[in-house]
Amino acid sequence: MSKQIAVSFEGGYVKVAYGSERSGTLDITRTLSMKEDEFDVFLAREKTKDFIVVFSFQTFYQDVLLLPPIEAKYLNTLIESEIRKKAPELKDFVFFSAILKEKVHEGRPAKETFVFAADSSEINPLLERFSRYGKRIKHLYSDVFAISRLVVDSPNAKEKTILCVVDREGYKTLFLLREGKLTFVRSIQSRGRGVDQYDMTNVNMTVNYARQTLREHPEEIIIVSTARDRVSTAEGLTLPASLFHYPSGVIIAESDTTEFALPIAGLFLGKGSARESLLPKAYQGAIVQERILRYASAVFLMVSFLSIGYIISGWNQTRQIRTMLNPLKAEISGKANAYEEFESRNREFQEVLPYINYLKGESATPDIQKSLTALQTLNRDKVKVKEIEINNTGQALTLQIKGHIAANTYGELQSCFRKLVDDIKSAKGVQTLSEKLDLVSKDFSVEMTWK
């Protein structure tokens, strides 16, 4: 856990404690006390932004309510309604609640719930004071609840019912812990530090009230002194009394003094208890929104830096490409004249192209005389050519040869015709298209092309 700061407002003085969690223990690194009118200067100089505040409320309501076993999402609405009914003097308030136990009341299941409500008019000036210097209150705890958590962490405190007395200048705060849970809070006037006869009477009356009305049976009294000088326990109390000592989980150099017990209790709670914080919902929502905006701003800056990096990288690549293109542009510019000359020559060529094609066509006309020379293979024994038909298609000559084979047998006829066709195919420039032999009349017909 990073360094945290907790402050408590105690009768014209502000007490500050710095601490951090190490290996499961709370290490108190620094404490200081100042007059309340000096606190603004402290806020202006302190660099830490988030604070834990322990506050002693002058106007509050506390009670143990028996509530039906309803869903958690409806519980706060029901508690708020009960507070408005039983404490109409609290026009605007904040509260926290804690379920003590489940029991059967008048034959019906009920949840025994402790409720503590504070007047918002005491909170708003506190919030404005911190906001004036750009500070935030991370958690706002009632002094009673904060010190109760520190007492509960002491050995054997969770198994007992304990009456605690917080010793202050001008008044005492009494609260009852049953099995480690806060069940009753009361403030009484006092004539000074320590527990005198007047205080003992009030404490003993509170013990009797707890036994007779609350049906609670405290076993001992723990006195928590917030003075610099150590107080001694008083005789005459109806229960055995002892002085509060820090639990083993709190490491502080001045372990014999509990002068800074309240801000230290705030640090002790700050490790994770937010449900009992008495910050107004609107203020908590503003803190959440500010945190979201802060994270969003950080993400935006990160994305912006990455974008700038990509832009610079792209600019460098563009510059490199431009450097590569400059020689190509020069080369293209140099070849522009050659291209224009080519276009000029091409236009001239297109003008004479029809004549060239005509001459080419004329020169490509097949030579009939050469084709007849290629047909010398037809001159052979037993083969009599009756008719030669030649057609000029422009690109090639189509020749159709008809004749008669004077053969005595069918085998001889077939062999002679086959040899004739093969010889025709082997002539240069000849391609056979079709061949036909009549076995009865012994007439044949061969159609071919010559190029």
C-alpha positions as CSV (number, residue, x, y, z in Angstrom):
1,M,0.0,0.0,0.0
2,S,1.3,3.4,-0.9
3,K,1.6,6.2,1.7
4,Q,-1.7,7.3,3.2
5,I,-2.6,10.3,5.3
6,A,-5.4,10.4,7.9
7,V,-6.5,13.4,9.9
8,S,-8.9,13.8,12.8
9,F,-10.6,17.0,14.1
10,E,-10.5,17.1,17.9
11,G,-11.6,20.1,19.9
12,G,-9.8,22.9,18.0
13,Y,-6.9,20.8,17.0
14,V,-6.2,18.7,13.9
15,K,-4.1,15.5,14.3
16,V,-2.4,14.0,11.3
17,A,-0.9,10.5,10.9
18,Y,1.1,9.1,8.0
19,G,1.3,5.4,7.5
20,S,1.7,2.5,5.1
21,E,1.0,-1.2,5.1
22,R,3.9,-3.6,5.2
23,S,3.6,-7.4,5.4
24,G,0.1,-7.1,6.9
25,T,1.0,-4.5,9.5
26,L,0.3,-0.8,9.6
27,D,3.5,1.1,10.0
28,I,3.0,4.7,11.3
29,T,5.8,6.7,9.8
30,R,5.0,10.2,11.1
31,T,2.5,12.0,13.3
32,L,1.9,15.7,14.0
33,S,-0.6,18.0,15.7
34,M,-1.7,21.6,14.9
35,K,-4.3,24.1,15.7
36,E,-7.3,24.0,13.4
37,D,-6.6,27.5,12.0
38,E,-3.2,26.2,10.9
39,F,-4.7,23.3,8.9
40,D,-5.3,25.4,5.7
41,V,-1.6,26.1,5.5
42,F,-0.9,22.4,5.9
43,L,-3.3,21.5,3.1
44,A,-1.7,24.1,0.8
45,R,1.8,22.6,1.4
46,E,0.9,18.9,1.5
47,K,1.5,17.2,-1.9
48,T,-0.7,14.2,-1.2
49,K,-4.1,14.5,-2.9
50,D,-6.3,11.9,-1.1
51,F,-7.0,12.0,2.7
52,I,-8.8,9.8,5.2
53,V,-10.8,11.9,7.6
54,V,-12.0,10.9,11.1
55,F,-14.7,13.3,12.4
56,S,-16.5,13.8,15.6
57,F,-20.1,14.5,14.8
58,Q,-22.0,16.8,17.2
59,T,-25.5,15.9,15.8
60,F,-26.1,12.2,15.0
61,Y,-28.6,9.5,15.4
62,Q,-27.8,5.9,16.4
63,D,-30.1,3.0,17.1
64,V,-30.6,-0.7,16.7
65,L,-33.4,-1.5,14.3
66,L,-35.3,-4.7,13.9
67,L,-35.8,-5.0,10.1
68,P,-37.6,-7.7,8.0
69,P,-35.3,-10.0,6.0
70,I,-35.7,-8.1,2.7
71,E,-33.3,-8.0,-0.3
72,A,-30.1,-5.9,0.1
73,K,-31.1,-3.4,-2.6
74,Y,-34.2,-2.4,-0.6
75,L,-32.5,-2.3,2.8
76,N,-31.0,1.2,2.6
77,T,-34.4,2.6,1.5
78,L,-36.1,1.1,4.5
79,I,-33.4,2.3,6.9
80,E,-33.5,5.8,5.5
81,S,-37.3,5.8,6.0
82,E,-36.9,4.6,9.6
83,I,-34.3,7.4,10.3
84,R,-36.6,10.1,9.0
85,K,-39.4,8.8,11.2
86,K,-37.3,8.5,14.4
87,A,-35.0,11.5,13.9
88,P,-37.0,14.2,12.2
89,E,-34.4,16.8,13.3
90,L,-32.0,15.4,10.7
91,K,-33.3,17.1,7.5
92,D,-30.4,15.9,5.3
93,F,-28.2,13.1,6.5
94,V,-25.8,10.3,5.6
95,F,-25.7,7.0,7.4
96,F,-24.1,3.6,7.5
97,S,-25.5,0.3,8.9
98,A,-24.3,-3.0,10.0
99,I,-26.3,-6.2,10.6
100,L,-25.6,-7.5,14.1
101,K,-27.4,-10.8,13.9
102,E,-30.6,-12.5,12.7
103,K,-33.2,-13.3,15.3
104,V,-36.9,-14.2,15.7
105,H,-39.0,-11.3,17.0
106,E,-42.6,-11.9,18.0
107,G,-42.6,-15.1,15.9
108,R,-41.1,-13.5,12.8
109,P,-37.6,-13.5,11.5
110,A,-35.8,-10.1,11.8
111,K,-32.4,-8.6,11.2
112,E,-31.0,-6.7,14.2
113,T,-29.2,-3.8,12.5
114,F,-27.1,-1.0,14.0
115,V,-27.6,2.4,12.3
116,F,-25.5,5.5,12.6
117,A,-26.7,8.7,10.8
118,A,-24.9,12.1,10.8
119,D,-26.1,15.6,9.8
120,S,-24.9,16.6,6.3
121,S,-24.6,20.2,7.4
122,E,-21.4,19.2,9.4
123,I,-19.9,17.4,6.4
124,N,-20.4,20.0,3.6
125,P,-18.0,22.6,5.1
126,L,-15.4,19.9,5.5
127,L,-15.6,18.8,1.9
128,E,-15.4,22.4,0.7
129,R,-12.3,23.0,2.9
130,F,-10.4,20.2,1.3
131,S,-11.7,21.0,-2.2
132,R,-10.5,24.5,-1.9
133,Y,-6.9,23.3,-2.0
134,G,-7.5,20.6,-4.6
135,K,-7.6,17.7,-2.1
136,R,-10.1,14.9,-2.0
137,I,-11.5,13.0,1.0
138,K,-11.2,9.3,0.2
139,H,-13.0,8.1,3.2
140,L,-14.9,10.0,6.0
141,Y,-15.4,7.9,9.1
142,S,-17.2,8.7,12.4
143,D,-14.6,8.8,15.2
144,V,-16.7,6.2,17.1
145,F,-16.7,3.7,14.3
146,A,-13.0,4.2,13.5
147,I,-11.8,3.7,17.1
148,S,-14.1,0.8,17.5
149,R,-12.4,-1.1,14.7
150,L,-9.0,-0.5,16.3
151,V,-10.3,-1.8,19.7
152,V,-11.9,-4.8,18.1
153,D,-8.5,-5.8,16.7
154,S,-7.2,-6.1,20.2
155,P,-6.8,-9.5,21.8
156,N,-10.1,-11.2,23.0
157,A,-12.1,-8.1,22.1
158,K,-14.3,-10.0,19.7
159,E,-15.5,-12.5,22.2
160,K,-16.6,-9.9,24.8
161,T,-19.2,-7.2,25.4
162,I,-17.1,-4.1,26.1
163,L,-18.0,-0.5,27.0
164,C,-15.4,1.9,25.6
165,V,-14.8,5.5,26.8
166,V,-13.1,8.0,24.5
167,D,-11.5,10.7,26.7
168,R,-11.8,14.2,25.2
169,E,-11.6,17.7,26.4
170,G,-15.1,18.8,27.4
171,Y,-16.9,15.6,26.7
172,K,-16.6,11.8,26.7
173,T,-17.9,9.4,24.0
174,L,-19.2,6.1,25.1
175,F,-19.9,3.2,22.8
176,L,-20.8,-0.5,23.3
177,L,-19.2,-3.4,21.4
178,R,-20.9,-6.8,21.4
179,E,-18.7,-9.5,19.9
180,G,-16.8,-6.9,18.0
181,K,-19.8,-5.1,16.6
182,L,-20.9,-1.5,17.4
183,T,-24.3,-1.5,19.1
184,F,-24.7,1.8,21.1
185,V,-23.2,5.3,21.1
186,R,-23.6,8.1,23.6
187,S,-21.9,11.4,24.2
188,I,-21.7,12.9,27.7
189,Q,-20.4,16.2,29.0
190,S,-17.2,16.2,31.0
191,R,-15.3,18.7,33.1
192,G,-11.8,17.9,31.6
193,R,-9.4,15.2,30.8
194,G,-9.3,12.0,32.7
195,V,-12.2,10.2,34.4
196,D,-13.3,12.1,37.6
197,Q,-16.2,11.4,39.9
198,Y,-18.7,13.1,37.6
199,D,-17.6,11.0,34.7
200,M,-17.7,7.8,36.8
201,T,-21.3,8.5,37.6
202,N,-22.2,8.9,34.0
203,V,-20.3,5.8,33.0
204,N,-22.0,3.7,35.7
205,M,-25.4,5.0,34.6
206,T,-24.6,4.0,31.1
207,V,-23.7,0.5,32.3
208,N,-27.0,0.2,34.1
209,Y,-28.8,1.5,31.0
210,A,-27.1,-1.1,28.9
211,R,-28.1,-3.9,31.3
212,Q,-31.7,-2.8,31.9
213,T,-32.8,-1.3,28.6
214,L,-30.5,-2.7,26.0
215,R,-30.3,-6.1,27.6
216,E,-26.5,-5.9,27.1
217,H,-24.1,-7.0,29.7
218,P,-20.7,-5.4,29.3
219,E,-17.8,-7.2,31.0
220,E,-15.2,-4.5,31.1
221,I,-14.4,-0.9,30.3
222,I,-11.7,0.3,28.0
223,I,-10.6,3.9,28.2
224,V,-9.1,5.5,25.1
225,S,-7.2,8.6,25.9
226,T,-6.5,11.1,23.1
227,A,-4.3,13.4,25.4
228,R,-0.6,13.7,25.1
229,D,-0.1,12.9,28.8
230,R,-1.1,9.3,29.8
231,V,-4.1,9.1,32.1
232,S,-4.7,6.5,34.8
233,T,-7.8,4.4,35.4
234,A,-10.2,5.6,38.0
235,E,-11.5,3.7,41.0
236,G,-15.3,3.5,41.6
237,L,-16.4,2.1,38.3
238,T,-18.8,-0.8,38.4
239,L,-16.8,-2.7,35.9
240,P,-13.1,-3.5,35.7
241,A,-11.3,-0.8,33.6
242,S,-8.1,-0.8,31.5
243,L,-6.4,1.6,29.2
244,F,-6.4,1.1,25.4
245,H,-3.2,-0.2,23.8
246,Y,-2.6,-0.4,20.1
247,P,-3.1,-3.9,18.6
248,S,0.0,-5.8,17.4
249,G,-0.8,-5.0,13.8
250,V,0.0,-1.3,14.4
251,I,3.7,-0.3,14.6
252,I,4.3,3.1,16.1
253,A,7.5,4.6,17.6
254,E,5.7,6.2,20.5
255,S,3.7,3.0,21.5
256,D,3.0,4.2,25.0
257,T,0.8,7.2,23.9
258,T,-2.6,7.0,22.2
259,E,-2.7,10.7,21.4
260,F,-3.0,9.9,17.7
261,A,-5.4,7.0,18.2
262,L,-8.1,8.5,16.0
263,P,-6.1,9.3,12.8
264,I,-4.3,6.0,13.2
265,A,-7.7,4.3,13.4
266,G,-8.6,6.0,10.2
267,L,-5.4,4.6,8.5
268,F,-6.3,1.2,10.0
269,L,-9.8,1.4,8.4
270,G,-8.4,2.8,5.1
271,K,-7.0,-0.6,4.2
272,G,-10.3,-1.5,2.6
273,S,-13.4,-0.5,4.6
274,A,-15.5,1.9,2.4
275,R,-19.0,0.8,3.2
276,E,-19.0,2.7,6.5
277,S,-17.7,5.9,4.9
278,L,-20.1,8.8,5.5
279,L,-19.3,10.7,2.3
280,P,-22.4,11.9,0.4
281,K,-23.3,9.9,-2.7
282,A,-23.0,13.0,-4.9
283,Y,-19.4,13.5,-3.7
284,Q,-18.6,9.8,-4.1
285,G,-20.0,10.0,-7.7
286,A,-17.9,13.1,-8.4
287,I,-14.8,11.3,-7.2
288,V,-15.5,8.3,-9.4
289,Q,-16.1,10.6,-12.4
290,E,-12.9,12.4,-11.7
291,R,-11.0,9.1,-11.5
292,I,-12.6,7.9,-14.8
293,L,-11.7,11.2,-16.4
294,R,-8.1,11.0,-15.1
295,Y,-7.7,7.5,-16.5
296,A,-9.4,8.5,-19.8
297,S,-7.0,11.5,-20.0
298,A,-4.0,9.2,-19.4
299,V,-5.3,6.8,-22.1
300,F,-5.9,9.8,-24.4
301,L,-2.4,11.1,-23.9
302,M,-0.9,7.6,-24.5
303,V,-2.9,7.3,-27.7
304,S,-1.9,10.8,-28.7
305,F,1.8,10.0,-28.2
306,L,1.4,6.8,-30.1
307,S,-0.4,8.7,-32.9
308,I,2.4,11.3,-33.0
309,G,4.9,8.5,-33.2
310,Y,3.0,6.9,-36.1
311,I,2.8,10.4,-37.8
312,I,6.5,11.0,-37.4
313,S,7.2,7.5,-38.7
314,G,4.9,8.0,-41.7
315,W,6.5,11.4,-42.4
316,N,9.9,9.8,-42.4
317,Q,8.7,7.1,-44.7
318,T,7.2,9.7,-47.0
319,R,10.4,11.6,-47.1
320,Q,12.3,8.4,-47.9
321,I,9.8,7.6,-50.7
322,R,10.1,11.2,-52.0
323,T,13.9,10.7,-52.1
324,M,13.5,7.5,-54.1
325,L,11.1,9.1,-56.5
326,N,13.2,12.1,-57.3
327,P,15.6,10.1,-59.6
328,L,12.7,8.4,-61.2
329,K,11.0,11.7,-61.9
330,A,14.2,12.9,-63.5
331,E,14.5,9.8,-65.5
332,I,10.9,10.1,-66.7
333,S,11.4,13.7,-67.5
334,G,14.4,12.7,-69.6
335,K,12.4,10.1,-71.5
336,A,9.6,12.5,-72.3
337,N,11.3,13.7,-75.5
338,A,11.9,10.1,-76.6
339,Y,8.3,9.3,-76.0
340,E,7.1,12.3,-78.0
341,E,9.4,11.2,-80.8
342,F,8.0,7.6,-80.6
343,E,4.4,9.0,-80.8
344,S,5.3,11.1,-83.9
345,R,6.9,8.0,-85.6
346,N,3.9,5.9,-84.6
347,R,1.5,8.4,-86.2
348,E,3.5,8.3,-89.4
349,F,3.6,4.4,-89.3
350,Q,-0.2,4.3,-88.9
351,E,-0.6,6.4,-92.1
352,V,1.3,3.8,-94.2
353,L,0.1,0.7,-92.3
354,P,-2.8,0.0,-94.8
355,Y,-0.3,-0.2,-97.7
356,I,2.0,-2.4,-95.8
357,N,-0.9,-4.8,-94.9
358,Y,-1.9,-4.9,-98.6
359,L,1.6,-5.7,-99.7
360,K,1.9,-8.3,-97.0
361,G,-1.3,-9.9,-98.1
362,E,-0.2,-10.0,-101.7
363,S,3.1,-11.5,-100.8
364,A,1.4,-14.1,-98.5
365,T,-0.8,-15.5,-101.4
366,P,0.1,-19.2,-101.8
367,D,1.9,-20.2,-105.0
368,I,-0.2,-22.7,-107.0
369,Q,2.7,-23.9,-109.0
370,K,4.7,-24.8,-105.9
371,S,1.8,-26.7,-104.5
372,L,1.5,-28.8,-107.7
373,T,5.2,-29.5,-107.4
374,A,4.6,-30.9,-103.9
375,L,2.0,-33.3,-105.4
376,Q,4.6,-35.2,-107.4
377,T,4.1,-38.0,-105.0
378,L,0.8,-38.8,-106.8
379,N,2.7,-40.0,-109.8
380,R,3.0,-43.8,-109.1
381,D,2.0,-47.2,-110.5
382,K,-1.6,-48.3,-110.2
383,V,-2.7,-44.7,-109.2
384,K,-4.6,-42.7,-111.7
385,V,-5.4,-39.1,-110.9
386,K,-8.7,-38.2,-112.5
387,E,-9.3,-34.7,-111.1
388,I,-7.4,-31.9,-109.1
389,E,-9.5,-29.0,-107.7
390,I,-7.6,-26.0,-106.2
391,N,-9.2,-23.2,-104.3
392,N,-7.3,-20.1,-103.1
393,T,-8.5,-18.8,-99.7
394,G,-5.9,-16.0,-99.5
395,Q,-3.9,-17.5,-96.7
396,A,-3.7,-21.1,-98.0
397,L,-4.7,-23.4,-101.0
398,T,-7.4,-26.0,-100.6
399,L,-6.8,-29.0,-102.8
400,Q,-9.2,-31.9,-103.6
401,I,-7.7,-34.8,-105.5
402,K,-9.9,-37.6,-107.0
403,G,-8.6,-40.7,-108.7
404,H,-8.6,-44.5,-109.2
405,I,-6.4,-47.3,-107.9
406,A,-5.9,-50.3,-110.1
407,A,-5.5,-53.1,-107.4
408,N,-6.3,-56.8,-107.8
409,T,-7.2,-57.4,-104.1
410,Y,-8.7,-55.5,-101.3
411,G,-5.5,-55.8,-99.3
412,E,-3.5,-54.4,-102.1
413,L,-6.1,-51.6,-102.6
414,Q,-5.9,-50.6,-98.9
415,S,-2.2,-50.8,-98.7
416,C,-1.7,-48.7,-101.8
417,F,-4.2,-46.0,-100.7
418,R,-2.6,-45.8,-97.2
419,K,0.9,-45.3,-98.7
420,L,-0.5,-42.6,-101.0
421,V,-2.1,-40.7,-98.1
422,D,1.1,-41.0,-95.9
423,D,3.2,-39.7,-98.7
424,I,0.9,-36.7,-99.3
425,K,1.0,-35.9,-95.5
426,S,4.8,-36.0,-95.5
427,A,5.0,-33.4,-98.3
428,K,6.2,-30.0,-97.1
429,G,3.4,-27.5,-96.4
430,V,0.6,-30.1,-96.8
431,Q,-2.1,-30.7,-94.1
432,T,-4.7,-33.4,-94.8
433,L,-8.2,-32.5,-94.0
434,S,-10.1,-35.6,-95.1
435,E,-9.6,-38.9,-97.0
436,K,-12.1,-41.3,-98.6
437,L,-11.8,-44.7,-100.4
438,D,-14.6,-46.6,-102.2
439,L,-13.8,-50.3,-102.0
440,V,-16.2,-51.3,-104.7
441,S,-15.3,-48.8,-107.4
442,K,-11.7,-48.4,-106.1
443,D,-12.0,-44.6,-106.4
444,F,-10.5,-42.3,-103.8
445,S,-10.8,-38.7,-102.7
446,V,-8.3,-36.7,-100.6
447,E,-8.8,-33.1,-99.4
448,M,-5.9,-31.1,-98.0
449,T,-4.5,-27.6,-97.5
450,W,-1.2,-26.3,-98.6
451,K,0.6,-23.2,-97.3
